[in-house]
Amino acid sequence: MGWIKSDHEERKQPMNSTRALEHAHPIALAIGGAIALASAMGIGRFVYTPILPEMVAALHLTASEAGLIASANFAGYLIGALVAAAHVFAPHRRGWMLGALLISALTTGAMAATDSLVAFLLLRFLSGFASAFALVFTSSLVLDRLSAAGRSHMAGHQFAGVGAGIAVSAILVAQLTAHHVAWQWQWIATALLSLVAVFAVAALIPARREGGGVAAANRNGGIGSPLAALILAYGLFGFGYVITATFLVQLVRTSSEMAPLEPFIWVIVGLAGIPSVALWAAIGRRIGLGHGYALACLVEAAGVLSSVLWNAPAGAILAAILLGGTFVGITVLGLVGARRLATGAASRIIGLMTASFGLGQIIGPIFAGWMHDLTGTFLLPSVAAAAALVLAAALVWWLSAEALRRA
């Protein structure tokens, strides 16, 4: 695949062929990062949620099986994050990013080729592995290039792509469902979107020589108590958001009163996620990054509880708005905060944060599916998820906020 070139490979080209590439416009970098995360996260990670009800109906999946498939994706995400944190990948960040985006698109489309639970588990595991690679290397690469260009304030804009990817793929799936298109074609259609994104990202984030930036961005950094607390809180956040994020559409479908919302509920999540980055970044600047993180976790906890305690259309809509309006913002605040507490260890620290997040996500759907099959409801797992978010808020408020303010 000659069009996927690593930063290291690019150094071998003549200087005049790389000079223009070294000066990619910051806006193009931010847009490229947003498209990459829209593909790997908004589609590769989260399109399972709106497609899941059709798969459950057609394949008669139990809640435990559906949760297991989701957790396989998150297990891949965890392992991918741990692997991506290794320093050996740092000189080739762009190549690994593009390769991960391609694998994410291919494994998304391959979901249409089988109805085997084992195959679903394997494909979603590989997709999760790829999405972690894409997140780690897109985030660190775009963050470093924007910082080098003096535009570090634009770094969070790329994460708006997660909400955009959720919204666009949810609209596509809703339209296909409305026209009675089978779940297999829903996977194929969204995979084609992801494939187009690979080429867009390759054009918007061109190859360039990293100079000394890669080494500086990935040298070892210590992990003190404030950073350790933030890493733990990030894992609790992963557990706290993922149950609602996995089963919200299925929960709406199973209620006669809320069923008419099914085509729209995941779109609402995605649309709420688009401005959430700017919103929570502004709140973080106003009250402090750590306090902003804690507040966002508390708001998300209210959304998680709304999904099960307010069994009405208004409750589901509120849950969707609060979920979408916080989880991308919390992701950005967490990653930016971790990078700030461990200056210069971008890929390694983002990898550790992503691994903690992934561990929480693995536990969440398995626990929720098992509890649902026992009790017939998502009430208890959702309450546990809200409690995890409250604990995450307390950890960051008391142990990390002051260090983040000084950093």
N, C-alpha and C positions, 0 to 999 in steps of 0.2 A: 504494500500500500504506500506508494511513493509520496502521496500527498500528505501523509502523516509524518512530519519531521520533528525530531526533538530539538531542544535548544542546543544540545551538544553537537548534533549533526549539522546544525545551521552554521556553526563556527567554521566549518570546513569550506564554505562557499566564499567566493571572492567578496572583498569588502564592498564593492559598488553594488552587488546584488542584495546585500543585507542592509545597506544604509537606510533605505526608505522604510524597511520593516521595523527598524529599531525605534521609529518615531510614530508608532500607531497612535491615533488620536485618543485621548482619555475617554471620550464619549463612546468611541467604538469598542474600547476595552470593556467598559461597563456594560454595554449592550451585549457584547459577546459573552461576558460572564453570566448575564441574565438569561440569555438563550441556553447556555450550557446547563444552568441549574433548572431552567424550565423543562428541559429534556430529561436530564438524569433524575431530578427530584420530582418536579410537578407531574411528569408523565411516568418515567421509569419506576419511581417509588409509589406514587399515590393514585395512579389510574386504576389500580386494583380495587379501590373502594367503590367507585361508581359502577364498575363492571361486575363486582361481586354478587349483587342480587340476581342478575341474569344467570350467573354460573351456579348459584345455589338452587335456583328454580330448575335449571336444565339438568344438573348433575346430582341433585339431591344431597348437597354437601351439608354436613352438620356444622353447628357453630364451632365445635372443636376442630374440625378439619379446616374450616375457613381461617380460624385463628392460627392453626399450624402452618398453613401456606404463608400467611402474613409474617409469622415469626421466622420462617425460612429465609425470607427476604431480609429481615433484620439481622439474622445470624450472618448472612453474607456481608451485610453492611458493617457489622462489628469486625469481622475478620479482615475485610477490605481496609477498614480504617487503621487497624493495627499494622497491616502490611505496608500501607501507604506511608506510615510514619517513619519507615526505615530510610536512612540517609541515602542509600544507594539509588533511590529514585529521583533525588533532587535535581541532578543535571538534565533530566529528561522530562521535566514536568509537562510541557506542552504535548509531547508525544503520548505520554500516559493519559493525559486528559482526553485527547481526541480518541485514543484507542478505547478508553472506558466508555465514552459516549457511544461509540459504534457498537460495542458489546451490549450496552443497555438497550439500544434500539433493536438489535437482533434477538435478544432474549425476550423482549416484550412481544415481538411478532411471533416467536416460536411458541408462545402460550396457546396459540390457535391450533397448533399441530397435534395436540394430544388431549385426552381426558383422563389421564393417569395421575393419581395423587402424587406418586413418586416423582413423575416427570415435572409436575407443577412445583414440587418442593425444590428440585434441582435447578429449574429455570429461575425461580424467584430468588434462590440463593445466589446464583451467578449474577442476576440483575442487581441484587443488593450489594454484592462485592464491587461491581462496576460503578454503581452510584456513589459509593464511598470514595473510590478513587477519583471520580469526577469532582465530587465536592471538595476533597482535600486539595487537589492540584489546581482546580479552577480558583478556589478561594485564595490560596497562597500566591499563585501566579498573578492574578489580577490585583490583589492587595499590594504586592511588591512593586508591580509596574506602575500602578497609580501613585504609590508613595514616591517612587523615583521621579515621576513626572510632576510632583508637587500637588497632586490632586487626591490625597488620601481621604479627604472628606467625601469623595464619591464612592468609596470602597463598599459601603453598604447597599448601594443601588442594585448591585448584581443579584442580591437575594430577593428582590421583588420578582425575579423570574420564577421563583417557586410558586408564588400565588398565581402568576400569569399562566404557568404551565398547568396548574390544577384547574383554573377556570376554563382555559381553551379546551383541554382534553375532556372536561366534564360536559361542556356544551356539545362537543362532538359525540360523546357517548350518549347523551340525552337525545340528540337528534336521531342517532342510529337506533336507539331503543324505541323511540316513538314510531319509527318506520319498521319495527319488528325485525331489525337486522340481528342476526345471531351473535352471541357473545364472542365467537371466534373472530368474526369480522371486526368487532370492536377493538380487539387486541391488534389486529393487522393495521387498521386505520390509524391508531395512535402510534404504532411502531413506525409507520411511514412519516408521520410528523417528526418523530425523533430522528429519523434518518436525514431528513432535510436539515434539521438543526445542526448536525455534525458538520456539514459543509459550510453553513453560516458561521459557526464558531471558528472553523479553520481560517476563514477569510478575515474575521473581525479581530482575532487574537493571533497575529502572525508570528512566525518564528523570529527570534532575535538572539543576540549574544547576551548572556546574563552577566558577564564580567565577574565581579566579586560578590554580586548580590545573592547568588544562590547559596554560597557558603555562609555568608552572613545571615541569611534568612533561616538557615537550618542548623546552626551550631547548637550544641547542647545548652540548655538553660535549666536552672534549678526549679524545683517544685516546692514552694513553701506552703504554709497552712492556708493562706487565702486562695491560692490557685488550686490546692487539693480540695478545698471546700467547694469551689466553683465546678471542678470536674465532677464531684459527687452530685452536686445539685443538677448538673446537666444530665446525668443518668436518671435522676428522679424525674426530671422534666420529660425525658424520653418515655418513661413508663406512664407518666401522668397524662400526656396528650394522646398517646397512640391508641388507646382503647376506643375513645370517641372517634378518632381519625379513621380507624379501621371499620367500625361497625355503625357509624351514624346513618349512612344510606340504608343499610339493612334494617336498622331500628325504625326508620321512618316508613319503610315499605310494610313492615309487619303491623302497623297501626292504621286502622281504617280511617281514622280522623286525620292522620298526617300523610297518608299515602299519596294524595295529590301533589305533595311537595317533592316527591322523589326526583323528578327531572331537574329540580332547581337547587336542592339543598347543598350539593357539592359545588355547584357553581357559586353559591353564596360564600362558601368557605374560601374558594379561590379568589373571588373578587375582594373579599375582606382582607386577604393576605397581601394584595398588591400595595396598598398604602401603609401597611403595618410597619414596614421597615422605617420609612420616614417618620412615622408617628412615634415609634418607640425610641428611635435615635434622638428625636427632639426631646422626648421625656427624659431620656438618659442624660442629655446635656443640661437639662433644667434641674433635675434632682440628684444627679449622679448615676453613673452607669449601673453600679450594683443595686442601688435602690430602685432604679427603673426595671432591672431584671426581676427583682423580688415582686414589685407591683404587677408586672405582666404575668408572673406565675399565679398570683392571687386572682387576677381577672380571668385567666384561663380556667382555674379551678371552679369559678362560678359558672363558666360555660359548660364544663364537664357535668356538673351537678344539674344544670338546667336541662340537659339532654335526657335525664332519667327522672327528675323530680317534677318537672312541668310537662306532663304528657299531653301536649297540645301543639298545634301548629306554631303558635307564638314562641313556645319553649324551644322547639326544634330550630326555628330561625335564630333565636337568641344564641343558642348553642353554636350554630354554624358561624355566626358573626364573631362571637368571642373566641372560638377556636381559630378561625382564619385570621382574625385580627391580632392574635398574640403569638402563635407558634413560630411564624417566620421571624417576627421581631425578637422573640426570646433567642432563637438560633443566632441571629446577628449579634445581639448584645453579649451572648455567651462566648462566641468565637472571638469577637473583638476584645472582650474583657480578658480572655485567656491569653491572647497574643500580647496584650498590654502588660500582663503580670509576668510574662516570660519573654521579655524583649529579645527578638532575634531568633527564636526557635519556631518559626511559623508552621512549617509542615509537620514537625514532630508534635507540637502542642495541639494543632488542629486535629491531627490523627488521634491523639489521646482523648480529646474532647469527643470526637466522633465515635470512638470506641465505647466510651462511657454511655453516650446517648444510645448507641446501638444495643448495648446490654439491656438497658431499660426497655427498649422496644421489643426485644426478644421475649422477655418475661410477660409483658403486657397482654398481647393477643392470646397467648397460650392460657394464661390465667383467666382472662375474660371469657374465652370460649368454653373452658372447663367449668367455670362458675355458671355460665348461661345454661349449659347442658344439665347441670345439677338443679338449678333453681328456676329456669325458664325466663330469666330476666338479666339485664345488664346492670341492675341497681347496685349490687354489692361491689363488683369490680370498678364501677364508675366512682363510687364513694372512696374506694381505696386509691384510685387515680387522683382524685381531688386532694386527698390527704397527702399523697406524695408531692404534689405541687406546692401545697402549703409548707411542707418540710423543706423543699428546695428554696422557697422564698426566705424562710427563717435562716437557713445556712448562709445564703449569700448576704442577707441583711446584716447578720451579726459577725460573720467571719471574713467576708470579702469586700464589702462596700467601702470601708475606709481605705484599704490598700488600693482599690481601684481609683478612688478619688485622688490619691497621692501619685499614682503611676503616670 
